[in-house]
Amino acid sequence: MTAQAPVPVLNIANVLTGIRIALIPVFLATLFAGGGQEPKWRLAAFTVFAVAMATDRLDGELARRRGLVTTFGVIADPIADKALTGAALVGLSVLDLVPWWATVVIMVREVGITVLRFAVLRHGVIPANRGGKTKTLVQTLAIGLYLLPLTELFGPSALIDGVRWTVLFAAVALTVVTGVDYVVQAVRLRASALPEVS
């Protein structure tokens, strides 16, 4: 019986992860072009962000379907996700489009859970669950709504503001709730790995 060949680090899934990381400075450049107020540049920033987030979904699917899961991918993929989301939120807060408290809450949770996952890695993996995936989707939607120059194109609107705030609050709430859930999972995983004392 022949041993299975190791998965090469340079594969399509990891290349897509690398592209996502490489798009972050491009995204920030388009976001801040024109002082962050010109509709054409905001639309460009939205497009770059959307493309980058699309690679997030695609690289994971390709890695699982084609058996291309590597240690590099497992580590780099969540880092790329958090870096892109963090860059978007910080950039929008610098432009006074997203309140800093929301950015801080989301980023503290994201960095904290990433560190926690690595801390308990020797005891087991904490997989992304449905709540975590929903949280990512709502965060992405909230960022997209703030990136789109809706007010600049259509003028001030209570409806636009209301939709943006509702989605942002939902993103923050899901971020906190799923963060607590991951902490509980980590504690249980750590406890199950401890030897029983008779």
FENWO-V295239 format. One record per backbone hydrogen bond with DSSP energy under -1.0 kcal/mol. CO is the residue of the C=O (numbers start at 1). NH is the residue of the N-H. If there is no record, write none. Layout:
BEGIN
CO | NH
CO | NH
END
This chain:
BEGIN
9 | 11
11 | 15
12 | 16
13 | 17
14 | 18
15 | 19
16 | 20
17 | 21
18 | 22
19 | 23
21 | 24
23 | 27
24 | 28
25 | 29
26 | 30
27 | 31
28 | 32
32 | 35
33 | 36
34 | 37
38 | 42
39 | 43
40 | 44
41 | 45
42 | 46
43 | 47
44 | 48
45 | 49
46 | 50
47 | 51
48 | 52
49 | 53
50 | 54
51 | 55
53 | 57
54 | 58
55 | 59
56 | 60
57 | 61
58 | 62
59 | 63
60 | 64
61 | 65
62 | 66
63 | 68
70 | 74
71 | 75
72 | 76
73 | 77
75 | 79
76 | 80
77 | 81
78 | 82
79 | 83
80 | 84
81 | 85
82 | 86
83 | 87
84 | 88
85 | 89
86 | 90
87 | 91
88 | 92
89 | 93
90 | 94
91 | 95
92 | 97
92 | 98
93 | 96
99 | 103
100 | 104
101 | 105
102 | 106
103 | 107
104 | 108
105 | 109
106 | 110
107 | 111
108 | 112
109 | 113
110 | 114
111 | 115
112 | 116
113 | 117
114 | 118
115 | 119
116 | 120
120 | 123
120 | 124
129 | 133
130 | 134
131 | 135
132 | 136
133 | 137
134 | 138
135 | 139
136 | 140
137 | 141
138 | 142
139 | 143
140 | 144
141 | 145
142 | 146
143 | 147
144 | 148
148 | 150
149 | 153
150 | 154
151 | 155
157 | 161
158 | 162
159 | 163
160 | 164
161 | 165
162 | 166
163 | 167
164 | 168
165 | 169
166 | 170
167 | 171
168 | 172
169 | 173
170 | 174
171 | 175
172 | 176
173 | 177
174 | 178
175 | 179
176 | 180
177 | 181
178 | 182
179 | 183
180 | 184
181 | 185
182 | 186
183 | 187
184 | 188
185 | 189
186 | 190
187 | 191
188 | 192
END
